Amino acid sequence: MADPNRDAFGDFLRSRRERLNPKAVGLSTARRRRTPGLRREEVAELAGIGVDWYIRLEQGRAIRPSVTTVDALARALRLNKAEHAHLRALTRDADRRRFTRETVPETLRRMVESLDQPAYVTGRRWDVLAWNAAAADIFIDFGRLAEADRNTLLYMLTDPGARRLFAATWAAEAKRMVAQFRATHDLWAADPAFLDLLRRLRMGSSEFAIWWEAHDIRGNGAGQKLLNHPERGLLRFEYATFQANDDPTLKLAIYTPV
């Protein structure tokens, strides 16, 4: 397993082990435990692998677990579908290319701008690369921001306007976004652009550090958002995201009023 994925792999194993209740996997809690969660040897036994092998995996050693081993660890740690997929992704060779901001094809840009409902395109680092007037009206006019500030995580976690717009749902929505972004981040953990984004998020949001340390993973999906617009009042949208065929790293988000 190639660096930096192996460190993220080990960190994720440790975070899931420490959150798991021994009772949930049928283990006795009679013995006093100094730390929460399962012991390393307990996870190894549940997964049917050697303790030394598991310790090396959690320490981020340069070893590559088989698909069978990864699946056994997922079962032992009671991972959900998104977490299991993330664990598998971390065993693949890391992309050694330096991150560069993506470019939106003009055809896709014109299509987004022509839509009446809010829509925007983001890249793998969740930078906002294209948007339309409806999105600028509901959320924020990204055109007024410097290119380095056009990012949905920065907007959601550091812009006071986002807190006012999402109101009572802000914390749940922001926490969900952090868990979704974590799945992408761990594949680019050593890249300077991702490190810079984390630095800015930690500086701008006290909540971010807490949610980030939890190492939660969530998959992307459709849903609803309830907004408290300063001029239009309460608004409810259904939203869905789509990958672009021209470049799968581009994600199109479209919001439909309910």
C-alpha positions as CSV (number, residue, x, y, z in Angstrom):
1,M,0.0,0.0,0.0
2,A,1.5,3.3,-1.1
3,D,2.0,6.3,1.0
4,P,0.0,8.5,1.9
5,N,-2.9,6.0,1.8
6,R,-1.3,3.6,4.3
7,D,-1.3,6.3,7.1
8,A,-5.0,7.2,6.4
9,F,-5.8,3.4,6.3
10,G,-4.2,3.0,9.8
11,D,-5.9,6.1,11.2
12,F,-9.3,5.0,10.0
13,L,-8.8,1.5,11.4
14,R,-7.9,3.0,14.8
15,S,-10.8,5.4,14.8
16,R,-13.3,2.6,14.0
17,R,-11.8,0.3,16.6
18,E,-12.0,2.9,19.4
19,R,-15.6,3.8,18.7
20,L,-16.9,0.2,18.7
21,N,-18.7,-1.0,21.8
22,P,-17.4,-4.5,22.9
23,K,-21.0,-5.5,23.7
24,A,-21.9,-4.9,20.0
25,V,-19.5,-7.7,18.9
26,G,-20.4,-10.1,21.8
27,L,-17.3,-9.4,23.9
28,S,-17.3,-9.3,27.7
29,T,-16.9,-5.9,29.4
30,A,-16.1,-7.5,32.8
31,R,-12.4,-6.6,32.6
32,R,-11.6,-2.9,33.1
33,R,-10.6,-1.1,29.9
34,R,-8.2,1.8,30.0
35,T,-9.3,3.1,26.7
36,P,-12.7,3.0,24.9
37,G,-13.5,0.6,22.1
38,L,-11.9,-2.7,21.3
39,R,-8.3,-3.8,21.8
40,R,-6.1,-4.5,18.8
41,E,-5.9,-8.2,19.6
42,E,-9.7,-8.4,19.8
43,V,-10.1,-6.9,16.3
44,A,-7.4,-9.3,14.9
45,E,-9.3,-12.2,16.4
46,L,-12.6,-11.1,15.0
47,A,-11.1,-10.6,11.6
48,G,-9.2,-13.9,11.7
49,I,-5.8,-12.4,11.2
50,G,-2.6,-12.2,13.2
51,V,-2.2,-9.6,15.9
52,D,1.2,-8.5,14.6
53,W,-0.2,-8.2,11.1
54,Y,-3.1,-6.0,12.4
55,I,-0.8,-3.8,14.4
56,R,1.3,-3.2,11.4
57,L,-1.8,-2.2,9.4
58,E,-2.9,0.2,12.1
59,Q,0.6,1.7,12.3
60,G,0.6,2.5,8.6
61,R,3.4,0.1,7.7
62,A,4.2,-0.4,4.0
63,I,2.2,-3.6,3.6
64,R,-0.7,-4.3,1.2
65,P,-3.7,-6.2,2.7
66,S,-5.7,-8.5,0.4
67,V,-9.3,-7.8,-0.5
68,T,-10.2,-10.7,1.7
69,T,-8.4,-9.2,4.7
70,V,-10.0,-5.8,4.1
71,D,-13.5,-7.4,3.9
72,A,-12.8,-9.3,7.1
73,L,-11.7,-6.1,8.9
74,A,-14.9,-4.4,7.7
75,R,-17.0,-7.1,9.2
76,A,-15.0,-7.2,12.4
77,L,-15.4,-3.4,12.8
78,R,-19.0,-3.4,11.8
79,L,-18.4,-0.9,9.0
80,N,-21.3,0.4,6.9
81,K,-21.3,0.3,3.1
82,A,-19.7,3.8,2.7
83,E,-17.0,3.0,5.3
84,H,-16.3,-0.4,3.8
85,A,-15.9,1.2,0.3
86,H,-13.5,3.8,1.8
87,L,-11.4,1.1,3.5
88,R,-11.0,-0.6,0.1
89,A,-10.2,2.6,-1.7
90,L,-7.3,3.3,0.8
91,T,-5.6,0.0,-0.2
92,R,-5.2,1.2,-3.8
93,D,-2.0,3.0,-4.9
94,A,-2.1,6.7,-4.1
95,D,-2.3,9.2,-7.0
96,R,1.1,10.8,-6.9
97,R,0.2,13.7,-9.2
98,R,0.0,17.1,-7.5
99,F,-3.5,18.4,-7.2
100,T,-4.5,21.0,-9.7
101,R,-7.8,22.8,-9.9
102,E,-10.0,21.3,-12.6
103,T,-11.4,23.1,-15.7
104,V,-15.1,22.8,-16.6
105,P,-15.8,22.2,-20.3
106,E,-17.6,25.1,-21.9
107,T,-20.5,22.9,-22.9
108,L,-21.1,22.0,-19.3
109,R,-20.6,25.5,-18.1
110,R,-23.2,26.9,-20.5
111,M,-25.7,24.2,-19.6
112,V,-25.4,25.0,-15.9
113,E,-25.7,28.8,-16.5
114,S,-28.9,28.1,-18.6
115,L,-30.7,26.3,-15.8
116,D,-33.5,28.1,-13.9
117,Q,-33.0,26.1,-10.7
118,P,-29.8,26.5,-8.5
119,A,-26.9,24.5,-9.9
120,Y,-23.1,24.4,-9.6
121,V,-20.1,22.3,-10.4
122,T,-17.4,21.3,-7.9
123,G,-14.1,19.4,-8.3
124,R,-12.5,16.7,-6.1
125,R,-11.4,19.3,-3.5
126,W,-15.0,20.7,-3.5
127,D,-13.9,23.9,-5.2
128,V,-16.8,25.6,-6.9
129,L,-15.8,25.8,-10.6
130,A,-19.1,26.9,-12.3
131,W,-22.4,28.1,-11.0
132,N,-25.5,29.9,-12.2
133,A,-27.5,33.0,-11.2
134,A,-30.0,31.0,-9.2
135,A,-27.3,29.4,-7.1
136,A,-25.7,32.8,-6.5
137,D,-29.1,34.2,-5.5
138,I,-29.8,31.4,-3.0
139,F,-26.4,30.6,-1.6
140,I,-23.6,33.1,-2.4
141,D,-22.3,34.8,-5.5
142,F,-19.0,32.9,-5.8
143,G,-18.0,35.4,-8.6
144,R,-17.4,38.0,-5.9
145,L,-14.9,35.8,-4.1
146,A,-11.3,35.2,-4.9
147,E,-10.8,31.9,-6.7
148,A,-9.0,30.4,-3.7
149,D,-12.2,31.1,-1.6
150,R,-14.6,29.4,-4.0
151,N,-15.1,26.2,-2.0
152,T,-18.3,24.7,-0.6
153,L,-16.6,23.6,2.7
154,L,-15.1,27.0,3.3
155,Y,-18.5,28.6,2.6
156,M,-20.4,26.3,4.8
157,L,-18.0,26.2,7.8
158,T,-16.5,29.7,7.8
159,D,-19.0,32.1,6.3
160,P,-21.6,33.6,8.7
161,G,-24.0,33.8,5.9
162,A,-24.1,30.0,5.6
163,R,-25.0,29.7,9.3
164,R,-27.9,32.1,8.9
165,L,-29.1,30.5,5.7
166,F,-29.2,26.9,7.1
167,A,-30.2,28.1,10.5
168,A,-31.4,25.2,12.7
169,T,-30.1,22.6,10.2
170,W,-26.6,24.1,9.9
171,A,-24.8,21.8,12.3
172,A,-26.2,18.6,10.9
173,E,-25.6,19.7,7.3
174,A,-22.0,20.9,8.0
175,K,-21.2,17.7,9.9
176,R,-22.6,15.6,7.0
177,M,-20.4,17.5,4.5
178,V,-17.3,17.0,6.6
179,A,-17.9,13.2,6.7
180,Q,-18.5,13.1,2.9
181,F,-15.3,15.1,2.2
182,R,-13.2,12.9,4.5
183,A,-13.6,10.0,2.0
184,T,-12.0,12.1,-0.7
185,H,-9.4,13.8,1.5
186,D,-7.8,10.6,2.7
187,L,-6.8,9.8,-0.8
188,W,-5.0,13.1,-1.1
189,A,-4.0,13.6,2.5
190,A,-0.4,14.6,1.8
191,D,-1.1,17.0,-1.1
192,P,-0.3,20.7,-0.3
193,A,-3.7,21.9,-1.7
194,F,-5.6,19.7,0.7
195,L,-3.4,20.5,3.6
196,D,-4.0,24.2,3.0
197,L,-7.7,23.7,2.9
198,L,-7.6,21.8,6.2
199,R,-5.6,24.6,7.8
200,R,-8.1,27.2,6.7
201,L,-11.1,25.1,7.9
202,R,-9.5,24.6,11.3
203,M,-8.7,28.3,11.6
204,G,-12.2,29.4,10.6
205,S,-14.4,26.8,12.4
206,S,-14.2,25.5,16.0
207,E,-16.6,22.7,15.2
208,F,-14.6,21.4,12.2
209,A,-11.7,20.1,14.4
210,I,-14.2,18.1,16.5
211,W,-16.0,16.6,13.5
212,W,-12.7,15.9,11.7
213,E,-11.2,13.9,14.6
214,A,-14.3,11.7,14.6
215,H,-13.1,10.4,11.2
216,D,-16.7,9.7,10.1
217,I,-17.2,8.6,6.5
218,R,-20.4,9.2,4.5
219,G,-21.3,8.5,0.9
220,N,-22.8,11.1,-1.5
221,G,-26.5,10.9,-2.2
222,A,-29.6,12.9,-2.9
223,G,-31.7,14.5,-0.2
224,Q,-33.5,17.7,0.9
225,K,-32.3,21.0,2.4
226,L,-34.3,23.5,4.4
227,L,-33.1,27.1,4.1
228,N,-34.0,30.3,5.8
229,H,-33.4,32.8,3.0
230,P,-33.1,36.4,4.3
231,E,-35.6,37.7,1.6
232,R,-37.7,34.7,0.5
233,G,-38.2,33.1,3.9
234,L,-38.2,29.3,4.3
235,L,-37.3,27.4,1.2
236,R,-37.1,23.6,0.8
237,F,-35.1,22.0,-2.0
238,E,-34.5,18.5,-3.2
239,Y,-31.0,18.0,-4.5
240,A,-29.0,15.5,-6.4
241,T,-25.5,15.2,-7.7
242,F,-24.1,13.8,-11.0
243,Q,-20.6,13.0,-12.4
244,A,-19.5,14.5,-15.7
245,N,-18.6,12.1,-18.4
246,D,-15.9,14.4,-19.7
247,D,-14.2,14.4,-16.3
248,P,-15.5,12.1,-13.5
249,T,-13.8,14.3,-10.9
250,L,-16.4,17.0,-11.7
251,K,-19.7,16.9,-9.8
252,L,-22.8,18.7,-10.9
253,A,-25.3,19.6,-8.1
254,I,-28.8,20.6,-9.0
255,Y,-31.5,21.9,-6.5
256,T,-35.2,21.6,-7.3
257,P,-37.7,23.6,-5.2
258,V,-40.2,21.5,-3.3
